[in-house]
Amino acid sequence: MESGLHFSKRTYFDRTFNAMAVKILPGEYHVTDSEILISTVLGSCVSVCVYDRVNGVGGMNHFMLPGNKREQVPMMDPSARYGTHAMELLLTHYIQLGGKRSDLEAKVVGAGRVMDGMSDIGKQNADFALGYLKSMGIQVVASDIGDVCPRKVIFSPRTGQVFVKKIRSQALSLELLQEV
């Protein structure tokens, strides 16, 4: 499995958190055991944030389409734009860095219905992510899905904290996802 094509190394200094961060785009992911933050911006896409409370390993992906059927992703060109491949890449890399599936927790963010009159691909993405995690026996401890607004997401893989800025026309709010 070639993960290098989808692994983001795009770093920047985040002034809000006064820390280095990696930016991931649609079809990318990042996993680390370092102090670096991971960020993305989501509309109808979904990001799954996974972390290991014991070993301090975590990561986040950003996928555009559920891709819950293997035939939707051609074997010659698997794309992390599809949830199936995005989840496989994220979890495989997580385990390679010493994360243990038994200590894994997840938070799911995104799936906004950001365009009126369009199909609700965000709901399909969220349903896929939640179903996939359940089928793998991975506990979802928090989620911020749905609504009609895009989101900026900042994830701390070492602590498991996920910060979400909902981008609204009138006001911006920065919230720490609370465990549900």
C-alpha positions as CSV (number, residue, x, y, z in Angstrom):
1,M,0.0,0.0,0.0
2,E,1.6,3.3,-1.1
3,S,0.8,5.8,1.5
4,G,3.3,8.4,0.5
5,L,1.1,9.8,-2.2
6,H,-1.6,10.8,0.3
7,F,0.5,11.6,3.4
8,S,0.7,15.4,3.9
9,K,4.0,17.0,5.0
10,R,2.7,20.6,4.4
11,T,3.7,22.4,7.6
12,Y,3.1,25.9,8.8
13,F,3.1,27.9,12.1
14,D,-0.4,28.2,13.6
15,R,-0.6,31.6,15.4
16,T,-3.8,30.8,17.2
17,F,-2.2,27.8,19.0
18,N,1.4,29.1,18.9
19,A,2.5,25.7,17.5
20,M,3.6,24.0,14.3
21,A,0.8,22.3,12.3
22,V,0.4,20.1,9.2
23,K,-2.3,21.1,6.7
24,I,-4.2,18.3,5.0
25,L,-6.3,18.7,1.9
26,P,-9.0,16.4,0.5
27,G,-7.6,13.0,-0.1
28,E,-4.8,13.3,2.4
29,Y,-4.0,12.3,5.9
30,H,-1.3,12.7,8.6
31,V,-0.3,10.5,11.5
32,T,2.3,11.4,14.1
33,D,3.6,10.8,17.6
34,S,5.0,14.3,17.8
35,E,3.6,17.5,19.3
36,I,2.5,18.9,15.8
37,L,-1.1,19.8,15.2
38,I,-3.1,18.7,12.2
39,S,-5.5,21.1,10.4
40,T,-8.0,21.1,7.6
41,V,-11.1,22.8,6.3
42,L,-14.3,20.8,5.7
43,G,-17.6,21.4,3.8
44,S,-19.4,18.1,3.0
45,C,-16.2,16.2,3.5
46,V,-15.5,14.3,6.7
47,S,-12.3,14.0,8.9
48,V,-11.8,11.2,11.3
49,C,-9.4,12.0,14.1
50,V,-7.9,9.0,15.9
51,Y,-5.7,8.9,18.9
52,D,-4.2,6.6,21.4
53,R,-4.4,7.9,24.9
54,V,-1.7,5.5,26.2
55,N,0.9,5.8,23.4
56,G,0.4,9.4,22.2
57,V,0.0,8.5,18.6
58,G,-2.8,10.0,16.5
59,G,-3.8,11.1,13.1
60,M,-6.5,12.7,10.9
61,N,-7.8,12.1,7.4
62,H,-10.0,14.2,5.0
63,F,-12.2,12.3,2.6
64,M,-14.8,13.5,0.0
65,L,-16.8,10.4,-0.8
66,P,-17.8,7.4,1.2
67,G,-16.4,4.7,-1.1
68,N,-17.9,1.9,0.9
69,K,-17.8,-0.5,-2.0
70,R,-14.4,-1.8,-3.0
71,E,-15.3,-1.6,-6.7
72,Q,-15.8,2.2,-6.5
73,V,-12.0,2.5,-6.0
74,P,-10.1,1.0,-8.9
75,M,-7.3,-1.2,-7.6
76,M,-4.7,0.4,-9.8
77,D,-5.4,3.9,-8.4
78,P,-6.8,3.7,-4.9
79,S,-7.6,7.3,-3.8
80,A,-7.8,8.6,-0.2
81,R,-10.7,10.8,-1.5
82,Y,-12.8,7.8,-0.8
83,G,-13.5,6.9,2.8
84,T,-12.6,3.3,2.5
85,H,-9.0,4.0,1.4
86,A,-8.7,7.0,3.6
87,M,-9.5,4.9,6.7
88,E,-7.2,2.1,5.7
89,L,-4.3,4.5,5.2
90,L,-4.9,6.3,8.5
91,L,-5.2,3.1,10.6
92,T,-2.3,1.3,8.9
93,H,0.0,4.2,9.5
94,Y,-1.3,4.6,13.1
95,I,-0.3,1.0,13.9
96,Q,3.1,1.4,12.2
97,L,3.9,4.2,14.6
98,G,3.1,2.1,17.6
99,G,-0.6,2.9,18.1
100,K,-2.6,0.0,19.5
101,R,-6.1,-0.7,18.2
102,S,-7.3,-1.5,21.8
103,D,-6.3,2.0,22.9
104,L,-7.8,3.8,19.9
105,E,-10.5,6.4,20.2
106,A,-12.1,8.5,17.4
107,K,-13.7,11.8,16.8
108,V,-15.7,12.5,13.6
109,V,-16.1,16.0,12.2
110,G,-17.7,17.6,9.1
111,A,-20.5,16.4,6.8
112,G,-22.0,19.9,6.4
113,R,-24.8,20.4,3.9
114,V,-23.2,23.5,2.5
115,M,-25.0,23.8,-0.8
116,D,-28.8,24.1,-1.0
117,G,-30.6,21.9,-3.5
118,M,-27.7,19.4,-3.8
119,S,-27.7,15.8,-2.6
120,D,-26.6,15.3,1.0
121,I,-23.2,13.7,0.4
122,G,-22.1,15.0,3.8
123,K,-24.7,12.7,5.5
124,Q,-23.5,9.8,3.4
125,N,-19.9,10.6,4.4
126,A,-20.8,10.8,8.1
127,D,-22.8,7.6,8.0
128,F,-19.9,5.8,6.3
129,A,-17.4,7.0,8.9
130,L,-19.5,6.1,11.9
131,G,-20.4,2.7,10.3
132,Y,-16.8,1.9,9.5
133,L,-15.5,2.8,13.0
134,K,-18.3,0.7,14.5
135,S,-17.4,-2.3,12.3
136,M,-13.8,-2.0,13.4
137,G,-14.7,-1.8,17.0
138,I,-13.3,1.7,17.4
139,Q,-15.2,3.9,19.9
140,V,-16.4,7.3,18.7
141,V,-16.1,9.6,21.8
142,A,-17.2,12.8,20.1
143,S,-18.6,14.1,16.9
144,D,-19.5,17.4,15.2
145,I,-21.3,16.5,12.1
146,G,-24.1,17.9,9.9
147,D,-25.4,21.4,10.0
148,V,-25.1,23.8,7.1
149,C,-21.7,25.4,7.7
150,P,-18.1,24.7,6.7
151,R,-15.6,24.1,9.5
152,K,-12.0,24.6,10.2
153,V,-10.6,21.8,12.2
154,I,-7.5,21.7,14.4
155,F,-6.5,18.3,15.9
156,S,-3.9,17.6,18.6
157,P,-2.8,13.9,18.0
158,R,-1.0,13.8,21.4
159,T,-4.0,14.9,23.5
160,G,-6.9,13.9,21.3
161,Q,-8.3,17.5,21.5
162,V,-10.3,18.6,18.5
163,F,-11.0,22.3,18.0
164,V,-13.7,23.3,15.5
165,K,-14.3,26.8,14.1
166,K,-17.7,26.9,12.4
167,I,-17.6,29.3,9.5
168,R,-20.9,31.2,9.5
169,S,-21.9,34.3,7.6
170,Q,-22.3,36.4,10.7
171,A,-20.1,35.0,13.4
172,L,-17.2,32.6,14.0
173,S,-17.0,30.4,17.0
174,L,-14.1,28.3,18.3
175,E,-15.2,25.3,20.3
176,L,-13.5,22.3,21.9
177,L,-15.4,19.2,20.9
178,Q,-16.7,17.7,24.1
179,E,-17.0,14.0,24.7
180,V,-20.5,12.7,24.1
